[in-house]
Amino acid sequence: MLFNNNLKINQIKLYLINIMIKKLIGPILSLVLLILGNGLFNTFVSVSLEMQGFDAEVIGMVTSALYAGILAGSWGIDRWISRVGHSRAMMVFAGVSGVLVLLQGLWLDPVYWGALRFLGGICMAGVFVAIESWFLLQSTPATRSAALSLYVGVFYAALSSGQLLIHWCDLNAFGPFLLVSALSFASIVPLLWSKVETPKLEQSARLPIWELARRSPLGFAGGVMSGIVLATTYGLIPVFAKERGLTVPDVGNLMAVIIFGGLSLQWPLGKLADKLGRKKVLQLVSLLSLGCSVGMSVVHPDNVLFLVLAWMFGGVAFGLYPLSMAYTCEHVEENELVPATGSFVLAYGLGAIAGPLLAPLAMEGFGAHGVFYFLAGVFGVLGSVGLVFRAAKKEVEE
């Protein structure tokens, strides 16, 4: 009897997930095209600046400019999205992103690129808030983990594939800028072409970032730490790889392996979190990520073991963002999902600014592999935060 009940529950969940996917096919295709270009461009910017002789500190500042834009853009952008609608907002952000990429191709200068990356970050914040709240609003509490797994899986699949486009790019020509811009503009088409069902929005409550941190301290900390990890990975691991002698195609392959790791373990981590609890899985992910970071710091990137560790690193480290967001959503009401998403992206932006600015200090002190010492320290801090909150909760319960 219990087996039959569980089977019926699983069938209902699968039915709800299929309905959700049909509703989201337009934004999913749009996200794929937009992130394909974004995946290529993140690596292209870092490698181009390194090839022109700029040091890790300068590259870190340009990378941080993007995340400063994400931070600025996430501040209150949910209100504008609620007014104009998710579909129209996505079109605006994608179109402006395409124009900014073309402008960046006109002149190679760190300050100029930093300014345009800042504006691009504002657009990306809008995309993140729009698409993530869209997925959350079209799901039910029973399918919310599946919705986030679907979103993150599509995101990382496109991001990983985007790294491989660098194989066919002449980094000294205007071609990469044209390609990324074209993908940005193309991402508008699925939203125009398909009959996209946008979420029906009621008047949403306000949820400032400090209130989010009060309600879910561990979820908030996970958002900040995931920003540090992902921004450092995108911005400075390519610099590490170049300094250790890898060619540009090899750098693209390495980043693709890391991001593919994030794609391949999203669903298993989500299922494990549903079974064991997101707090426990967050701590497990922190521990495993710490171990992978230490391993990557001592193994040469030419070694096959390094690629295995890179895949594992991506698999567990890239799980921080969706796990932290899903855990945070446990502590908010349904009408607070859109502002909660904005505040969570804001927490992510805080970390993403800090990561590329702090990691070069470790690289300066310990060499190129210092980036992995830095990441190991971040995971150690997050794991410690989880233990502190668990101990405090037990003390209150006793």
C-alpha positions in Angstrom: 0.0 0.0 0.0 2.8 2.4 0.9 4.6 1.4 -2.3 1.5 2.3 -4.4 1.1 5.6 -2.6 4.7 6.5 -3.3 4.3 5.5 -6.9 1.2 7.7 -7.3 3.0 10.6 -5.7 6.0 10.2 -8.1 3.7 10.0 -11.1 1.9 13.2 -10.0 5.3 14.9 -9.6 6.4 13.8 -13.1 3.1 15.1 -14.5 3.5 18.5 -12.8 7.2 18.7 -14.0 6.1 18.0 -17.6 3.5 20.7 -17.4 6.1 23.1 -16.0 8.6 22.3 -18.8 5.9 23.0 -21.5 5.2 26.4 -19.9 8.9 27.3 -19.7 10.1 26.1 -23.2 10.3 29.7 -24.5 12.5 31.1 -21.6 14.6 27.9 -21.6 15.5 28.3 -25.3 16.2 32.0 -24.7 18.4 31.2 -21.7 20.4 28.6 -23.7 21.3 31.2 -26.4 22.1 34.0 -24.0 24.3 31.8 -21.8 26.1 30.2 -24.7 27.5 33.7 -25.6 28.0 34.6 -22.0 30.1 31.4 -21.4 32.3 32.2 -24.3 32.7 35.9 -23.4 33.6 35.3 -19.7 36.6 33.2 -20.7 37.4 35.4 -23.7 37.7 38.6 -21.6 40.1 37.0 -19.1 42.3 35.3 -21.7 42.4 38.4 -24.0 43.6 40.6 -21.1 46.2 38.1 -20.1 47.5 37.8 -23.7 47.8 41.6 -23.7 50.1 41.4 -20.7 47.7 42.6 -18.0 48.3 41.0 -14.5 45.9 39.1 -12.4 45.0 42.1 -10.3 43.8 44.1 -13.4 41.9 41.0 -14.7 40.3 40.5 -11.3 39.1 44.2 -11.3 37.5 43.8 -14.8 35.9 40.6 -13.6 34.6 42.3 -10.4 33.1 45.1 -12.5 30.7 42.6 -14.0 29.6 41.4 -10.6 29.4 45.0 -9.3 26.9 45.5 -12.1 25.0 42.4 -11.0 25.0 43.7 -7.4 23.7 47.1 -8.6 21.2 45.7 -10.9 19.7 43.3 -8.4 18.9 46.1 -6.1 15.2 46.7 -6.6 15.1 45.3 -10.2 12.4 42.9 -9.2 9.9 45.8 -8.9 10.5 46.8 -12.5 10.2 43.2 -13.7 6.9 42.9 -11.8 5.6 46.0 -13.7 6.7 45.2 -17.2 6.5 41.4 -17.1 9.1 38.7 -17.2 9.1 38.1 -21.0 9.4 41.8 -21.9 12.1 42.3 -19.3 14.2 39.4 -20.7 14.0 40.9 -24.2 15.2 44.3 -23.0 18.1 42.8 -21.0 19.2 40.5 -23.9 19.1 43.4 -26.4 21.1 45.8 -24.3 23.7 43.0 -23.5 24.2 42.5 -27.3 24.9 46.2 -27.9 27.3 46.4 -24.9 29.4 43.5 -26.3 29.7 45.2 -29.7 30.8 48.4 -28.0 33.4 46.5 -26.0 35.0 45.3 -29.3 35.8 48.8 -30.4 38.7 49.4 -27.9 40.8 47.2 -25.6 41.3 49.1 -22.4 40.8 47.7 -18.9 38.9 50.8 -17.6 36.7 50.9 -20.7 36.0 47.2 -20.6 35.3 47.4 -16.8 32.7 50.1 -17.4 30.9 48.1 -20.1 31.2 44.9 -18.0 29.5 46.8 -15.1 26.6 47.8 -17.4 26.5 44.2 -18.7 26.3 43.0 -15.1 23.2 45.1 -14.5 21.6 43.3 -17.5 22.7 39.9 -16.2 21.2 40.7 -12.8 17.9 41.4 -14.6 18.2 38.1 -16.5 18.9 36.1 -13.3 16.1 37.6 -11.3 13.6 37.3 -14.2 14.4 33.7 -15.2 14.8 32.4 -11.7 11.6 33.9 -10.3 9.9 32.8 -13.5 10.9 29.2 -12.8 9.9 29.4 -9.2 6.5 31.0 -9.9 5.7 28.4 -12.5 6.5 25.5 -10.2 4.8 24.3 -7.0 6.4 23.6 -3.7 6.5 19.9 -4.6 8.3 20.6 -7.9 10.5 23.6 -6.8 13.7 21.5 -6.4 13.1 20.0 -9.8 12.5 23.5 -11.3 15.8 24.8 -9.9 17.6 21.7 -11.0 16.2 22.2 -14.5 17.2 25.8 -14.6 20.7 25.2 -13.3 21.2 22.2 -15.6 20.2 24.2 -18.7 22.4 27.1 -17.5 25.5 25.0 -17.0 25.0 23.0 -20.2 24.9 26.2 -22.2 27.8 27.7 -20.2 29.9 24.6 -20.7 29.2 24.5 -24.5 30.0 28.2 -24.7 33.6 27.5 -23.5 34.1 25.3 -26.6 33.3 28.1 -29.0 36.6 29.6 -28.2 38.2 26.9 -30.4 36.8 28.6 -33.5 37.5 32.2 -32.4 40.4 34.4 -33.4 41.1 36.2 -30.2 42.8 39.1 -32.0 39.8 39.8 -34.3 36.3 41.3 -33.9 34.7 37.9 -34.6 34.1 36.9 -30.9 32.3 40.1 -30.2 30.0 39.6 -33.2 29.3 36.0 -32.3 28.4 36.8 -28.6 26.3 39.8 -29.7 24.4 37.7 -32.3 23.6 35.1 -29.7 22.3 37.8 -27.3 20.0 39.1 -30.0 19.0 35.6 -31.1 17.9 34.9 -27.5 15.0 37.3 -28.0 13.5 35.2 -30.8 12.1 32.2 -28.6 10.2 34.7 -26.5 8.6 36.3 -29.6 8.1 33.1 -31.5 6.5 30.8 -28.9 3.3 31.5 -27.0 5.1 32.1 -23.7 2.9 31.9 -20.6 4.3 34.5 -18.3 3.7 34.2 -14.5 0.6 35.9 -13.1 2.0 38.4 -10.6 0.2 39.5 -7.5 1.4 42.4 -5.5 4.6 41.1 -4.1 5.9 41.8 -0.6 9.2 43.6 0.1 12.0 41.5 1.3 15.2 43.5 1.9 18.6 41.7 1.9 19.0 42.1 5.7 15.6 40.5 6.3 16.6 37.6 4.0 19.9 37.2 6.0 17.9 37.2 9.3 15.4 34.5 8.1 18.0 32.2 6.5 21.5 33.0 7.7 23.0 29.8 6.1 21.2 30.4 2.8 22.4 34.0 2.7 26.0 32.9 3.5 25.7 30.3 0.8 24.6 32.9 -1.7 27.6 35.1 -0.8 30.1 32.2 -0.9 28.7 30.9 -4.2 29.3 34.4 -5.7 32.9 34.3 -4.5 33.5 30.8 -5.9 31.8 31.2 -9.3 33.3 34.7 -10.0 36.8 33.5 -9.0 36.4 30.3 -11.1 35.2 32.2 -14.3 37.7 35.1 -13.9 40.9 33.6 -12.5 41.1 29.9 -13.2 41.7 30.8 -16.9 44.5 33.0 -15.8 46.0 30.2 -13.7 45.8 27.8 -16.7 47.5 30.3 -19.0 50.3 30.9 -16.5 50.8 27.2 -16.1 51.4 26.9 -19.9 48.1 25.8 -21.3 47.1 26.9 -24.8 43.9 28.9 -25.3 42.0 25.9 -26.6 43.2 23.9 -23.6 41.9 26.7 -21.3 38.5 26.5 -23.0 38.5 22.7 -22.5 39.4 23.0 -18.8 36.6 25.5 -18.2 34.2 23.3 -20.2 35.1 20.3 -17.9 34.6 22.3 -14.8 31.2 23.6 -15.9 30.2 20.2 -17.3 30.9 18.9 -13.8 28.4 21.4 -12.5 25.8 20.2 -15.0 26.3 16.5 -14.4 25.9 16.5 -10.7 23.0 19.0 -10.3 20.2 16.5 -10.4 21.9 13.9 -8.1 22.7 16.7 -5.6 19.1 18.0 -5.8 17.7 14.5 -5.1 20.1 14.0 -2.3 19.1 17.4 -0.8 15.4 16.3 -1.0 16.2 13.1 0.9 18.8 14.3 3.5 17.9 18.0 3.8 19.5 20.9 2.1 21.5 22.0 5.1 23.3 18.7 5.4 24.0 18.6 1.7 25.4 22.2 1.7 27.9 21.1 4.4 28.8 18.0 2.4 29.3 20.1 -0.8 31.6 22.5 1.2 33.7 19.6 2.4 34.1 18.0 -1.0 34.8 21.3 -2.7 37.5 22.0 -0.2 39.2 18.6 -0.9 39.0 19.2 -4.7 40.5 22.7 -4.4 43.5 21.3 -2.3 44.0 18.5 -4.9 44.0 20.9 -7.8 46.5 23.1 -6.1 49.1 20.3 -6.1 48.4 18.5 -9.4 49.8 19.9 -12.6 47.0 20.8 -15.2 48.7 18.6 -17.8 47.9 15.6 -15.6 44.7 13.6 -16.3 44.0 13.6 -12.6 43.7 17.4 -12.7 40.8 17.1 -15.2 39.1 14.5 -13.0 39.5 16.9 -10.0 38.2 19.8 -12.1 35.1 17.8 -13.1 34.5 16.9 -9.4 35.2 20.5 -8.3 32.6 21.8 -10.8 30.1 19.2 -9.8 30.1 20.0 -6.1 31.2 23.7 -6.0 28.6 24.8 -8.6 25.9 23.2 -6.5 26.3 25.9 -3.9 24.1 28.4 -5.7 20.9 26.3 -6.3 21.2 24.5 -3.0 21.5 27.8 -1.1 18.6 29.3 -3.1 16.4 26.3 -2.5 17.2 26.4 1.2 16.5 30.1 1.3 13.1 29.6 -0.4 12.1 27.4 2.5 12.0 30.5 4.7 9.9 32.8 2.5 6.2 33.0 1.6 4.8 32.5 -1.9 4.2 36.2 -2.6 7.8 36.9 -1.5 9.5 34.7 -4.2 10.3 37.5 -6.7 11.8 39.9 -4.1 13.6 37.0 -2.4 15.2 36.1 -5.7 16.3 39.7 -6.1 17.8 39.8 -2.6 19.5 36.4 -3.1 21.1 37.6 -6.4 22.2 40.7 -4.4 23.9 38.4 -1.9 25.5 36.5 -4.7 26.7 39.8 -6.2 28.4 40.9 -3.0 30.5 37.7 -3.0 31.1 37.9 -6.7 32.7 41.3 -6.4 34.9 40.3 -3.5 36.2 37.0 -5.0 38.1 38.3 -8.1 39.6 41.1 -5.9 40.8 38.9 -3.1 41.9 35.8 -5.0 44.8 37.7 -6.8 46.3 38.4 -3.4 46.6 34.7 -2.8 48.0 34.2 -6.3 50.6 36.9 -5.7 51.7 35.3 -2.4 51.6 31.6 -3.5 51.9 31.7 -7.3 49.2 30.8 -9.8 47.9 27.8 -7.8 47.2 30.2 -4.9 43.7 30.6 -6.5 42.9 27.1 -5.2 44.2 27.9 -1.7 41.9 30.8 -1.7 38.9 28.7 -2.8 39.7 26.1 -0.3 39.6 28.8 2.4 36.2 29.9 1.2 34.8 26.4 1.4 36.3 26.0 4.8 34.5 29.2 6.0 31.2 28.1 4.6 31.4 24.7 6.2 32.3 26.3 9.5 29.3 28.6 9.2 27.0 25.6 8.7 28.4 23.9 11.8 28.0 27.0 13.9 24.4 27.4 13.0 23.7 23.7 13.5 25.3 23.9 17.0 23.3 27.1 17.8 20.0 25.5 16.7 20.7 22.5 18.9 21.5 24.7 21.9 18.2 26.6 21.4 16.2 23.3 21.1 17.8 22.0 24.3 
